[in-house]
């Protein structure tokens, strides 16, 4: 994209990162953000109220970043929401998932729309050890979801927003300008 995704402008005059942090907070979560050390100074204005964990090897992939996060947060966490900076969601999605997750004492809760799973997954604290052993070569988080197939609670949310991924500048511009997400 020519610059770091996390700091690109998003809705409500916020960056992708600051939007995500504020939406997780509004849904009742305590945000922890995993960053490479080269991002820390630039990220500071975007982290209001978030805790920061430094990933010493961001090039090692998503599974490594998740492990850094799991190692850095309190070991007795109850529910963990995992999202990538390029998958912004409004607070109501996080809040809806959390309500279902807590009500059903689920191992994993994922949003679905029209039979297709989206993001973010919410993970129960009982999965801490499995999450600490994620590896890119064994499909990372995807493998955990496959292994727990019958224990994954799918929640229909009736929105395409659960599929949003801003992988390119065009994706970002199209999503930021979209007004009607209900399908």
C-alpha positions in Angstrom: 0.0 0.0 0.0 3.0 2.3 0.1 2.7 2.8 3.9 1.8 0.9 7.0 -1.8 -0.2 6.9 -2.4 0.4 10.6 -2.1 4.2 10.2 -4.1 4.6 7.0 -7.2 6.8 7.4 -10.5 5.0 8.1 -14.0 6.0 9.3 -14.8 8.8 11.8 -11.5 10.5 11.0 -9.5 7.7 12.6 -6.8 5.4 11.4 -7.5 1.7 11.0 -5.7 1.0 14.3 -7.4 3.7 16.4 -10.8 2.7 15.0 -10.2 -0.9 16.0 -9.0 0.0 19.4 -12.0 2.2 20.1 -14.5 -0.3 18.7 -13.1 -3.1 20.9 -13.2 -0.8 23.9 -16.9 0.1 23.2 -17.7 -3.6 23.1 -16.3 -4.1 26.6 -12.9 -5.5 25.7 -9.5 -4.4 27.0 -7.4 -4.0 23.8 -3.9 -5.4 23.5 -2.1 -4.5 20.3 0.9 -6.5 19.0 3.3 -4.4 17.0 6.8 -4.6 15.6 9.3 -2.4 17.4 9.7 -0.2 14.3 6.0 0.7 14.6 5.9 1.8 18.2 6.6 5.5 17.9 4.2 6.0 14.9 1.6 3.9 16.7 1.5 5.9 20.0 -1.1 8.5 18.9 -3.4 5.6 17.7 -3.4 3.5 20.8 -5.6 5.5 23.3 -6.3 3.0 26.2 -4.6 0.0 24.5 -1.8 -2.0 25.9 1.1 -2.7 23.6 3.1 -5.9 23.1 6.2 -5.9 20.9 6.7 -8.7 18.5 10.5 -9.1 18.0 10.0 -10.9 14.7 6.8 -9.7 12.9 8.1 -11.2 9.7 7.5 -14.6 11.3 3.8 -14.3 10.5 0.4 -14.1 12.0 0.7 -17.2 14.2 3.8 -15.8 15.8 2.1 -12.4 16.5 -0.8 -14.3 18.1 1.6 -16.2 20.3 3.4 -13.0 21.3 -0.1 -11.6 22.3 -1.0 -14.7 24.3 2.3 -14.7 26.1 1.9 -11.0 27.0 -1.7 -10.8 28.3 -2.8 -12.0 31.7 -2.8 -15.9 31.7 -6.2 -16.0 33.3 -8.0 -14.2 30.4 -11.7 -15.2 30.1 -12.3 -14.3 26.4 -9.9 -13.3 23.7 -10.9 -11.6 20.5 -8.4 -11.8 17.7 -8.5 -9.3 14.8 -6.1 -8.1 12.2 -5.7 -4.4 11.7 -7.0 -4.7 8.1 -10.3 -6.2 9.3 -12.1 -3.3 11.0 -15.4 -4.1 12.5 -17.9 -1.9 14.4 -18.4 -2.4 18.1 -21.8 -4.0 17.7 -20.2 -7.0 16.0 -17.7 -7.5 18.8 -20.5 -7.0 21.4 -22.9 -9.4 19.8 -20.3 -12.1 19.6 -19.3 -11.5 23.2 -22.9 -11.8 24.4 -23.4 -15.2 22.6 -20.0 -16.4 23.7 -20.6 -15.7 27.4 -24.2 -16.9 27.4 -23.2 -20.3 25.8 -19.9 -20.7 27.6 -18.4 -21.4 24.2 -14.9 -22.5 23.4 -14.9 -20.5 20.2 -17.4 -18.1 18.8 -17.3 -17.0 15.1 -19.7 -14.8 13.1 -21.3 -16.3 10.1 -23.4 -14.9 7.3 -25.2 -17.0 4.7 -23.4 -20.1 5.9 -19.9 -18.6 5.6 -17.6 -17.9 8.5 -16.1 -14.5 9.0 -14.0 -12.6 11.5 -13.2 -12.1 14.3 -13.2 -15.3 16.3 -13.6 -15.1 20.1 -11.5 -17.7 22.0 -12.2 -18.9 25.5 -9.4 -18.8 28.1 -9.5 -22.6 28.2 -7.7 -22.5 24.8 -4.6 -20.6 26.0 -2.2 -23.6 25.7 -3.4 -24.4 22.2 -2.9 -20.8 21.2 0.6 -20.7 22.6 1.5 -23.5 20.2 0.2 -22.0 16.9 2.5 -22.3 13.9 2.2 -20.9 10.4 3.2 -24.3 8.9 0.3 -26.0 10.6 -2.3 -23.4 9.5 -2.2 -21.4 12.7 -5.5 -20.3 14.1 -7.3 -22.0 11.2 -6.1 -25.4 12.5 -7.4 -24.6 16.0 -10.8 -23.9 14.5 -10.7 -27.1 12.5 -9.7 -29.2 15.6 -12.5 -27.7 17.7 -15.1 -28.1 14.9 -18.0 -29.3 17.1 -17.2 -26.7 19.8 -17.3 -23.7 17.6 -20.4 -21.6 18.1 -21.5 -19.9 14.9 -23.5 -16.7 15.3 -25.5 -15.4 12.3 -25.0 -11.6 12.1 -26.7 -10.8 8.8 -23.9 -8.5 7.6 -21.2 -8.7 5.0 -18.9 -6.7 7.3 -17.6 -9.9 8.9 -15.8 -10.6 5.6 -14.2 -7.2 5.2 -10.5 -7.2 4.5 -8.6 -4.2 3.5 -5.7 -5.9 1.7 -5.2 -3.2 -0.9 -5.6 0.6 -1.1 -8.6 0.1 -3.4 -10.2 -2.3 -0.8 -9.7 0.3 1.9 -11.2 3.1 -0.2 -14.2 1.0 -1.3 -14.9 -0.2 2.3 -14.5 3.3 3.8 -17.0 4.7 1.3 -19.5 1.9 1.7 -22.8 2.8 3.4 -25.0 -0.2 3.1 -23.4 -3.3 4.5 -26.5 -5.3 5.3 -27.0 -8.0 2.6 
